[in-house]
């Protein structure tokens, strides 16, 4: 691969990764927003859906870019963005155009979403409840910085550019809609939801979206929900659920639909599962490991997992591991961070520490062998000794990781046991790799989402 192609892959990879984070945030807003065009503002919703369609047509649905979108859909490139201006200048005109589009469209979408939130309390409420909000905000900051670096624009100039762009798109959308040239159609992903709402009728519309969450899970074959309503740390969420339930009951009482109670119980369960959703996988019993692996690489990786296990035992259960493979597949990596730096899917990092500061992520790769985290004095240390050294050398990460998370500590125990069972099918779990994702594998190994805990320690 030429240096020019490497530069393009890096810049395009960063743009695609962060653009897809914003893409998911908009999808979550539309999924949980009721009557989006009516309540949120017709013209701005039209702008957002236009941006969504353009993004998908040119980036995510383009066969020529399919491999790059697949590679960087879950993990950004490893190279630093410090040389972004020089890298951008080395690209061909066609490559520059693609990178600019991949950066500009998601930033424009986020600016439009912020404007919509300023105007619509309903949209702001929906936006603030979506699981990917923190990740989307961080993605916007990364892309906005890339726009400034690659275009040589200042903060103020860039903001004015996007504000003006959204102004023009909103005016064009308003003109088109008022002249009757088009309508804001629901996207294909919402067609079943809207059909479900229509079947429920106007009186049951307040609870239809939550009932649909239950209904769609049942159609997908989800066997059960795990709903944590008893944790004190979820008091605020429980209060929101109480208010939603009151609203659902009021709608059911005033409705004359013969199915009103069916919609009611589905809505209550669906809303609770949406707010506190996570289902543990089903796993069969396995043999107890009797001896360390004969593979030195596996032994070292197991030692890193055991180190985190020791820290969990010491009360640092908000410490999380992202296990993944290098693009070549030749190295297993464990990036360790605090749970406040992990998205709602349980493993995607919010801040990937692109500059390698080491303040948010401790990075281990099997290529380091026994020089764990690059420490030349770590050779020969066992898991407990490594844990103490980790506490000493990553104090900021550990300070943010104090607290209990029994679900995640249990997940790590499962991952550790799987790695230790050498000779009986045991292996190192990885959540990201350069290839197609196996849904069954992810259903088995995807960790629980971070708990939304208050810092009371």
C-alpha positions in Angstrom: 0.0 0.0 0.0 1.4 3.4 -0.9 1.8 6.2 1.7 -1.0 8.1 0.0 -3.4 5.2 0.3 -2.3 4.8 4.0 -3.1 8.4 4.6 -6.5 8.1 3.0 -7.4 5.0 4.9 -6.4 6.7 8.2 -8.4 9.9 7.6 -11.4 8.1 6.0 -11.3 5.5 8.8 -11.5 8.1 11.5 -14.3 9.9 9.7 -16.3 6.7 9.1 -15.9 5.4 12.7 -17.1 8.7 14.3 -19.7 9.3 11.6 -21.3 5.9 12.3 -21.5 6.8 16.0 -23.5 9.9 15.1 -25.5 7.8 12.7 -26.5 5.4 15.5 -27.4 8.3 17.7 -29.9 9.7 15.1 -31.3 6.2 14.6 -31.9 5.8 18.4 -33.6 9.2 18.4 -36.0 8.3 15.6 -36.7 4.9 17.1 -37.8 6.3 20.5 -39.3 9.6 19.2 -43.0 9.6 18.7 -44.4 11.5 15.7 -41.0 13.0 15.0 -41.9 15.3 12.1 -45.0 16.6 13.9 -43.5 17.3 17.4 -39.9 18.0 16.5 -40.1 20.3 13.6 -40.9 19.3 10.1 -38.1 21.1 8.2 -35.2 20.1 10.5 -36.4 16.5 10.6 -36.4 16.6 6.8 -32.9 17.9 6.8 -31.7 15.1 9.1 -33.3 12.4 7.0 -31.8 14.0 3.8 -28.4 13.9 5.4 -29.0 10.3 6.5 -29.9 9.2 3.0 -26.9 11.0 1.4 -24.5 9.5 4.0 -25.7 6.0 3.4 -25.7 6.3 -0.4 -22.2 7.6 -0.7 -20.4 6.0 2.3 -22.1 3.0 4.0 -23.7 1.6 0.8 -20.8 2.2 -1.6 -19.3 -1.2 -2.7 -15.9 0.4 -3.4 -15.7 1.6 0.2 -17.3 -1.5 1.8 -14.1 -3.0 3.1 -13.0 0.2 4.9 -16.5 0.8 6.4 -16.4 -2.8 7.7 -12.9 -2.4 9.1 -13.5 0.9 10.9 -17.2 0.5 11.8 -16.4 -0.5 15.4 -12.8 0.7 15.9 -10.9 3.7 14.6 -7.5 3.5 13.0 -4.5 3.2 15.4 -2.4 6.0 13.9 -2.4 9.4 15.5 -4.2 12.4 13.9 -1.4 14.8 14.8 -0.3 14.8 11.1 -3.8 15.2 9.7 -3.1 18.4 7.7 -0.1 16.9 6.0 -1.8 13.6 5.4 -4.8 15.4 3.8 -2.6 17.4 1.5 -0.9 14.2 0.2 -4.3 12.8 -1.0 -5.6 12.9 -4.6 -8.5 15.2 -5.4 -11.0 12.3 -5.4 -9.7 11.0 -2.0 -9.8 14.5 -0.5 -13.4 14.9 -1.7 -14.4 11.6 0.0 -12.7 12.5 3.3 -14.3 16.0 3.3 -17.8 14.4 2.7 -17.2 11.7 5.3 -16.4 14.5 7.9 -18.8 17.2 6.9 -22.0 15.2 6.7 -22.0 13.8 10.2 -20.9 17.1 11.7 -23.8 18.8 9.8 -26.1 16.2 11.2 -25.0 16.7 14.8 -25.3 20.5 14.4 -28.8 20.1 13.1 -29.7 17.8 16.0 -28.4 20.4 18.5 -30.5 23.1 16.8 -33.5 20.8 16.9 -32.9 20.2 20.6 -32.8 23.9 21.2 -36.2 24.3 19.6 -38.0 21.2 20.8 -38.1 20.1 24.4 -39.5 16.8 23.2 -36.5 16.1 21.0 -34.0 17.3 23.8 -35.7 14.8 26.2 -35.4 12.0 23.6 -31.8 12.9 22.8 -30.7 13.0 26.4 -32.1 9.5 27.0 -30.4 7.6 24.1 -27.6 5.2 25.1 -25.1 6.6 22.7 -25.3 10.3 23.6 -21.8 10.5 25.3 -20.2 8.7 22.4 -21.9 10.8 19.8 -20.8 14.0 21.5 -17.2 12.8 21.5 -17.5 11.7 17.9 -18.7 15.2 16.9 -15.7 16.8 18.7 -13.3 14.5 16.9 -14.9 15.2 13.5 -15.1 18.9 14.1 -11.4 18.9 15.0 -10.6 17.0 11.8 -12.6 19.6 9.8 -10.5 22.4 11.3 -7.2 20.6 10.7 -7.8 19.5 7.2 -9.4 22.7 6.1 -7.2 25.1 8.0 -10.2 26.8 9.6 -10.4 28.3 13.0 -13.0 27.2 15.6 -15.1 30.2 15.0 -14.9 30.0 11.2 -15.9 26.3 11.3 -18.9 26.8 13.5 -20.1 29.6 11.3 -19.7 27.4 8.3 -21.9 24.7 9.7 -24.5 27.1 11.2 -24.8 28.7 7.7 -25.0 25.4 6.0 -27.8 24.2 8.3 -29.7 27.5 7.8 -29.6 27.1 4.1 -30.7 23.4 4.2 -33.6 24.3 6.6 -34.8 27.1 4.4 -34.7 24.8 1.3 -36.6 22.0 3.2 -39.2 24.5 4.4 -39.7 25.8 0.9 -40.0 22.3 -0.5 -42.5 21.2 2.1 -44.7 24.3 2.0 -44.9 24.2 -1.8 -46.2 20.6 -1.5 -43.4 19.1 -3.6 -42.6 16.4 -1.1 -43.5 15.0 2.2 -41.3 13.8 5.1 -41.8 10.0 4.7 -41.0 7.7 7.6 -37.8 5.8 7.0 -38.1 2.1 6.1 -36.7 1.1 9.6 -39.8 2.8 11.2 -42.5 1.3 8.9 -43.4 -1.6 11.2 -43.4 0.7 14.2 -45.8 3.2 12.5 -48.0 0.3 11.4 -48.1 -0.9 15.1 -49.0 2.6 16.2 -51.8 2.8 13.7 -53.2 -0.5 14.8 -53.2 0.6 18.5 -55.3 3.6 17.6 -55.1 7.3 18.7 -56.1 6.6 22.3 -53.3 4.2 22.9 -50.6 6.2 21.0 -48.9 7.3 24.3 -47.9 3.7 25.1 -47.5 2.3 21.5 -43.8 2.9 21.1 -42.9 1.2 24.4 -45.3 -1.7 23.6 -43.5 -2.0 20.3 -40.2 -2.5 22.1 -41.7 -5.6 23.8 -43.3 -6.8 20.5 -40.2 -6.4 18.4 -38.1 -8.2 21.0 -40.5 -11.1 20.9 -40.5 -11.2 17.1 -36.7 -11.3 17.2 -36.8 -14.4 19.4 -35.6 -12.7 22.6 -36.5 -15.1 25.3 -36.6 -12.8 28.4 -35.7 -9.4 29.7 -33.5 -8.8 32.7 -34.8 -5.7 34.4 -32.9 -4.2 37.4 -35.4 -2.2 39.3 -34.1 -2.7 42.9 -30.7 -1.0 42.7 -30.6 2.3 44.6 -28.4 3.8 42.0 -31.2 3.5 39.5 -33.6 5.6 41.6 -33.9 8.3 39.0 -34.6 5.8 36.2 -37.3 4.1 38.4 -38.9 7.5 38.9 -39.0 8.0 35.1 -40.5 4.5 34.8 -43.2 5.3 37.4 -44.2 8.4 35.5 -44.3 6.5 32.2 -46.5 3.8 33.8 -48.9 6.5 35.1 -49.2 7.9 31.6 -49.7 4.4 30.1 -52.4 3.5 32.6 -54.2 6.8 32.0 -54.3 6.1 28.3 -55.5 2.5 28.8 -58.3 3.7 31.2 -59.7 6.2 28.7 -59.4 4.0 25.7 -62.3 1.8 24.5 -60.0 -0.6 22.6 -60.6 -4.3 23.5 -56.8 -4.8 23.4 -56.0 -1.9 25.8 -54.7 -4.1 28.6 -52.6 -6.1 26.3 -51.0 -2.9 25.1 -50.6 -1.8 28.7 -48.7 -4.7 30.0 -46.5 -4.8 26.9 -45.7 -1.1 27.3 -44.8 -1.4 30.9 -42.4 -4.3 30.3 -41.1 -2.8 27.1 -40.3 0.5 28.7 -38.6 -1.0 31.7 -36.6 -3.3 29.4 -35.6 -0.3 27.3 -34.4 1.7 30.2 -32.6 -1.1 32.0 -31.9 -3.5 29.2 -29.3 -6.3 29.3 -29.7 -10.1 29.0 -26.9 -12.4 30.0 -26.0 -15.2 27.5 -26.8 -18.8 27.9 -23.6 -20.9 28.5 -23.1 -24.6 29.2 -20.9 -25.9 31.9 -17.2 -26.6 31.3 -14.3 -28.5 32.8 -12.2 -26.8 35.5 -8.7 -25.9 34.2 -6.0 -28.0 35.8 -2.8 -26.4 34.4 -1.6 -23.2 32.7 -1.5 -23.1 29.0 1.5 -24.5 27.2 1.4 -21.5 24.9 3.5 -18.6 26.4 1.5 -16.0 24.6 -1.8 -17.3 26.0 -0.3 -17.5 29.5 0.8 -13.8 29.3 -2.6 -12.7 28.1 -4.3 -14.7 30.8 -2.1 -13.0 33.3 -3.4 -9.6 32.2 -7.0 -10.7 32.5 -6.1 -12.2 36.0 -4.6 -8.9 36.9 -7.9 -7.1 36.2 -9.7 -9.9 38.1 -7.5 -9.1 41.1 -8.4 -5.5 40.9 -12.1 -6.3 40.7 -11.7 -8.4 43.9 -10.1 -5.3 45.5 -13.1 -3.1 44.7 -12.2 -1.7 41.3 -15.1 -3.4 39.4 -15.7 -0.3 37.2 -12.4 -1.2 35.5 -13.1 -2.6 32.1 -11.2 -4.5 29.4 -11.6 -4.2 25.7 -10.1 -7.4 24.2 -9.6 -7.3 20.5 -7.3 -8.4 17.7 -4.8 -6.4 15.6 -5.8 -5.8 12.0 -3.4 -8.6 11.0 -4.9 -10.9 13.5 -1.4 -11.8 14.8 -1.7 -10.0 18.2 -4.3 -10.0 21.0 -4.8 -6.7 22.7 -6.4 -5.7 26.0 -7.1 -2.0 26.4 -8.1 -1.3 30.0 -10.2 1.8 31.0 -12.8 2.9 33.5 -16.5 2.2 32.8 -17.3 5.9 32.3 -15.2 5.7 29.1 -17.3 2.8 27.7 -20.4 3.1 25.5 -23.8 1.5 26.2 -22.9 -1.6 24.2 -20.5 -2.6 27.0 -17.2 -2.5 25.1 -16.9 0.4 22.5 -14.6 3.1 23.9 -15.8 6.7 24.0 -12.3 8.2 24.1 -9.7 6.0 22.3 -6.8 8.1 23.6 -5.6 8.8 20.0 -2.6 10.7 21.3 -1.4 7.9 23.6 -1.5 10.0 26.8 -2.2 7.0 29.0 -4.6 8.9 31.2 -7.8 7.2 30.1 -6.5 3.8 28.7 -3.8 1.3 29.6 -2.8 -0.5 26.5 -1.5 -4.1 26.4 -0.6 -6.1 23.3 0.7 -9.6 23.2 3.6 -8.2 21.1 5.0 -6.7 24.4 5.4 -10.3 25.7 6.4 -10.0 29.4 7.0 -6.2 29.3 3.4 -5.6 30.2 2.2 -2.1 29.2 5.7 -1.4 28.1 7.1 -1.9 31.6 10.6 -3.4 31.4 10.5 -4.2 35.2 7.3 -6.3 34.9 8.9 -9.5 33.7 8.4 -12.3 36.1 5.5 -10.6 38.1 2.4 -12.6 38.8 -1.2 -11.3 38.5 -1.3 -9.9 42.0 2.0 -8.1 41.7 0.9 -6.7 38.3 -2.3 -5.5 39.9 -0.4 -3.5 42.5 1.9 -2.0 39.9 -1.1 -1.1 37.8 -2.6 0.8 40.8 0.7 2.6 41.2 1.2 3.6 37.6 -2.4 4.2 36.4 -3.8 6.1 39.4 -6.3 8.2 37.4 -7.8 5.2 35.7 -8.1 3.3 39.0 -9.6 6.2 40.9 -12.4 6.4 38.3 -12.9 2.6 38.6 -13.7 2.3 42.3 -17.1 0.7 42.8 -19.1 -2.5 42.4 -20.4 -3.9 39.1 -21.2 -7.5 39.8 -22.6 -8.1 36.3 -19.3 -7.0 34.7 -17.1 -8.7 37.2 -19.0 -11.9 36.5 -18.5 -11.4 32.7 -14.7 -11.1 33.2 -14.7 -14.2 35.4 -16.4 -16.0 32.4 -13.8 -14.6 29.9 -10.9 -15.5 32.2 -12.2 -19.1 32.7 -12.7 -19.5 29.0 -9.1 -18.5 28.4 -7.8 -20.8 31.1 -9.5 -23.9 29.8 -6.6 -25.0 27.5 -7.1 -28.3 25.8 -10.9 -28.1 26.3 -11.8 -25.5 23.7 -10.6 -22.5 25.8 -9.5 -19.4 23.9 -8.9 -15.7 24.2 -12.1 -13.7 23.7 -12.0 -10.8 21.3 -14.8 -8.3 20.6 -13.3 -6.5 17.6 -11.3 -7.9 14.7 -10.7 -7.1 11.0 -13.5 -9.2 9.5 -17.2 -9.9 9.6 -18.8 -10.0 13.0 -20.4 -13.3 14.0 -23.7 -12.4 15.7 -23.8 -15.6 17.7 -20.3 -15.0 19.0 -21.2 -11.5 20.1 -24.4 -12.7 21.7 -22.2 -15.0 23.8 -19.5 -12.6 24.7 -20.8 -9.1 24.5 -20.4 -7.6 28.0 -23.2 -5.9 30.0 -23.5 -2.1 29.7 -21.9 0.1 32.2 -24.0 0.9 35.3 -25.1 4.5 35.6 -23.8 4.9 39.1 -23.5 8.0 41.3 -20.1 8.6 42.8 -20.9 8.1 46.5 -17.6 6.6 47.6 
